[in-house]
Amino acid sequence: MAKVTIMVGSMSINIRRATIKYFVEIWPIFSSIIQNCDTYVFPEAMAYGQARNYWFLYE
């Protein structure tokens, strides 16, 4: 799996393609955004399974 490394100041950040196994780590960030109504695209009560299926719809 390819990854991209970028430098932010003196900090190195690795960016890699998310796979379904990473969604457990993505979910807390994603759910806090939708629960705070910071987006109108997703319903605030969207369930974990619905979000995971949407996130990886085209995998």
Contact map, one row per residue, 1 for C-alpha under 8 A:
11100000000000011000000000000000000000000000000000000000000
11110000000000011000000000000000000000000000000000000000000
11111000000001111000000000000000000000000000000000000000000
01111100000001110000000000000000000000000000000000000000000
00111110000111100000000000000000000000000000000000000000000
00011111000111100000000000000000000000000000000000000000000
00001111111110000000000000000000000000000000000000000000000
00000111111110000000000000000000000000000000000000000000000
00000011111000000000000000000000000000000000000000000000000
00000011111100000000000000000000000000000000000000000000000
00000011111110000000000000000000000000000000000000000000000
00001111011111000000000000000000000000000000000000000000000
00001111001111100000000000000000000000000000000000000000000
00111100000111110000000000000000000000000000000000000000000
00111100000011111000000000000000000000000000000000000000000
11110000000001111100000000000000000000000000000000000000000
11100000000000111110000000000000000000000000000000000000000
00000000000000011111011000000000000000000000000000000000000
00000000000000001111111000000000000000000000000000000001000
00000000000000000111111000000000000000000000000000010001000
00000000000000000011111100000000000000000000000000000000000
00000000000000000111111111000000000000000000000000000000000
00000000000000000111111111100000000000000000000000010000000
00000000000000000000111111110000000000000000000000000000000
00000000000000000000011111111000000000000000000000000000000
00000000000000000000011111111100000000000000000000000000000
00000000000000000000001111111110000000000000000100000000000
00000000000000000000000111111111000000000000000000000000000
00000000000000000000000011111111100000000000000000000000000
00000000000000000000000001111111110000000000000000000000000
00000000000000000000000000111111111000000001010000000000000
00000000000000000000000000011111111100000000000000000000000
00000000000000000000000000001111111111100000000000000000000
00000000000000000000000000000111111111100111110000000000000
00000000000000000000000000000011111111000001100000000000000
00000000000000000000000000000001111111000001000000000000000
00000000000000000000000000000000111111110001000000000000000
00000000000000000000000000000000111111110000000000000000000
00000000000000000000000000000000110011111100000000000000000
00000000000000000000000000000000000011111110000000000000000
00000000000000000000000000000000000000111110000000000000000
00000000000000000000000000000000010000111111010000000000000
00000000000000000000000000000000010000011111110000000000000
00000000000000000000000000000010011110000111110000000000000
00000000000000000000000000000000011000000011111000000000000
00000000000000000000000000000010010000000111111101100000000
00000000000000000000000000000000000000000000111111100000000
00000000000000000000000000100000000000000000011111110000000
00000000000000000000000000000000000000000000001111111000000
00000000000000000000000000000000000000000000011111111100000
00000000000000000000000000000000000000000000011111111110000
00000000000000000001001000000000000000000000000111111111000
00000000000000000000000000000000000000000000000011111111100
00000000000000000000000000000000000000000000000001111111100
00000000000000000000000000000000000000000000000000111111100
00000000000000000011000000000000000000000000000000011111111
00000000000000000000000000000000000000000000000000001111111
00000000000000000000000000000000000000000000000000000001111
00000000000000000000000000000000000000000000000000000001111
